[in-house]
Amino acid sequence: MNMHTLSVVDAGTVHTLWTVTLVWPASGTASALSAHIAPDMPVEIGRGPSQEVRREEALWRMDVVDGRVSSRHVRLVHTGLHVELEDLGSKNGVKVRGVQQLRTPLVSGDVVELGGCFLVVRQHPEGEATPPAALAMTVQPALRTRLAGLMRAAPLVPRVVLVGEAGVGKRTLARQLHQFLRPGLPFISVHCGTLTRTDEPTSGNVPRSTAVAFDVLQSHWAAAGRGTVLLEEMGDLPAPAQAAILRILSQEQGPLVLATTHRDPGGAVQDGALRRDVAAALLGLVLDVPPLRERVEDVGVALASVQASMDARAPSLEAVRALLAHPWPHNFTELIQTLRAAFAVAGNAPLDVGHLGGALQRPGLPSAPLDPGLSAEDTERRARLVELLEEHGGNISAVARSMGKARMQIQRWIKRYGLLPAGKRI
């Protein structure tokens, strides 16, 4: 598909960079505690008087405030191929994915637990940058880098498309973009699926639905002025509305135009759901917003935010462990509702695993990070399997009936996607 799309990541040679980020206790997105793990600069983590990262001779030192963490607790070393964890003789030990370890190689997305602290080790392209504080919606290093690149380019290309699954925070990000780029000006949101779908002809030989859609969109454009118009789910634009929006976008002066979609824009064009000229007009900057299962770091951000908003007590380590292990197939929508309900049930007591929903009370269900090599179809099927396994308490026959597949096929998928609980055979 040939269209002009401006990349939000600077061009250049891509190198491997590893980062360790403190996920819990969360320090906030604007002041996330993280350190780079370079081949010649290992990271040592231990107890300190305040949370900070500083350079000490040939290593980075990350201090955390936790009495259960030893002064020199763990070291992370970049071997050139991977990152290796080494327990430095700590009193309380180190867990990786919930299992005690003395020395072990790590994979991207691994959760490391020491004392009451949870950290995530992540591999991503080199060139990390920090987005403005107004856009600090994430502590995931790669997404922060893409957001910083987006903010450098957005003032020059006033059309941005946010692509991602339902519930990943596209609307929240759109509002933050508006507040940063067009502060104090109107923000108008239009759900594309609500625009007219009728096709009654008028005397001017223009479908009535196109004329109506143009009038509706024109009124939104006028209300926004030099502010922002958000087109939610642009992939749901009816054909008459697509003709109308093309006319609107041809105007030289107008608002910042943001659009969201859960569908791949190129795929929508290939399927005929989106006109090629409309896609070309809308696709200025494109940002892929990853699902929550690929940015477990942000579970801690959401947990801290909901806890503060409800003036609740801190959760137990078991609860944090369960929250970080859950794949969250419905992303932030599911996470936030789960947290609000759990804190409400806990009342004045610390939130524990028993206050969480049934799926999170079964730690034997899969918690390993997704294989980045999975296709979109495999990823979607894996998420569905996780959801059904939780719904049916791990009953494979019930999952097979729900998916209309043979039990043997479900077993093959479970093995293929690494969903088999530790120590269990099927």
C-alpha positions, 0 to 999 in steps of 0.5 A, a space after each residue: 500500500 503506497 501512502 506517505 507515512 512519517 515514522 516517529 522513530 529516528 532512522 539509523 542502525 538499530 542496536 540491542 538495548 536492555 533496561 531494568 525498570 522498577 514496577 512496584 512500588 511505583 514511583 510514577 510515570 514522570 519519574 520512573 526508576 530505570 537503568 540501562 544494562 550495557 555490555 560494559 556497564 552492569 546494573 547492581 540493585 540494592 537497598 539505599 536511603 532513597 530511590 535513585 540510579 547513579 553511576 559508580 565506577 564501572 556499573 550503574 547502581 539502583 537504590 530502592 527503599 525496602 528493608 527486605 532488600 540487601 545493601 547489595 542484592 542482585 547484579 544484572 550483566 549484559 553478556 552480549 547475547 542476553 542479560 544474566 542475573 546474579 544473586 550477590 548473596 542476598 538475605 531474602 533471595 531473588 525470584 524470576 517469574 515467581 521462582 527462586 534463582 541464584 544465577 539465570 539468563 533473563 528474557 525480555 519481559 521477565 519480572 524480577 522480585 527482590 524483597 517487596 520490589 518488582 522490576 521488569 527487564 526489557 529488550 528494545 531498540 537503542 535510542 531511548 528518549 523521555 517524552 514530555 511529562 504531560 505524555 508520561 502515560 507509560 514506563 515501558 521504555 520502547 513506548 516512551 521512546 516512540 512517544 518522544 519521537 511522536 512529540 518531535 514530529 507532531 507539530 509539523 504533521 497535524 494528523 496522528 493515528 493511534 493503532 491498538 487493541 480495545 482498552 489499551 488507552 488510545 483515547 487517554 493518549 489522544 486527550 494527552 496529545 491534545 492537552 500538550 499540542 493544543 492546550 486550552 482549545 476545544 477537544 471534540 470527539 466523534 465516534 465514526 460508527 455513529 455517522 449516517 449509513 443511509 444512501 437516499 439520493 438527493 436532487 444534486 445526485 449526491 447521496 443524502 447520507 454524504 451530505 448529512 455526514 458532511 454537515 455533521 463533520 463540518 459542525 464538529 470542525 467548526 466547534 473545534 476551531 484550532 483545537 482538536 478533533 478525535 475520530 474514534 475507530 476510523 475503521 468504522 467510517 461508513 462509505 458516505 462519511 468517508 466521502 464527506 471526511 475527504 472533503 473536510 480534510 482538503 481544507 488547508 486550515 483546521 484543527 489537529 486531527 487525531 484518529 484511533 483504530 483497533 484495525 490495521 489501516 493497511 488491512 482495512 484498505 485491502 479489505 475495502 473497509 477504508 478508501 485508499 485516498 481517505 487513509 492517505 489523507 489521515 495517515 500522517 503519523 502512526 503510533 502503534 500502542 501495544 497491549 498491556 500484556 506487552 507492557 507489564 510495567 504499566 500494571 504497576 502505574 495503574 495499581 498505584 493510581 487506583 490505590 491513591 484514588 481510593 485512598 486504599 492500603 497497599 496490596 500484598 506481595 501475593 496480590 502484586 505478583 498475581 496482577 503482574 502475571 495476569 495477561 489482561 486480554 481486555 487491557 486497561 479496561 479489565 485491569 482498572 475495573 478489577 482493581 476498583 472492585 478488589 479495593 472496594 471488597 478489601 475495604 480497610 484491609 490490605 488488598 490480597 489475592 482473595 479480593 481479586 477475581 476468580 481468574 487471578 486467584 489461580 496462579 497456575 494459569 499462564 504468566 509467561 510473556 508472549 513470544 514476540 514471533 507470534 503472528 497476529 492470528 496466533 496472538 489473538 488465538 492465544 489471548 482467547 485461549 487464556 480467557 477461556 482457560 480462566 473462565 472454565 477453570 482450566 477444563 480443556 474439554 469445556 474450552 474445546 466446546 466453547 471454541 468448537 474444536 477437538 480437545 486434541 487441537 486445544 491441547 496442541 495449542 496449549 503446548 504451542 503457546 506455552 500455556 501449560 501450568 508448571 509441573 502439569 502434563 496433558 
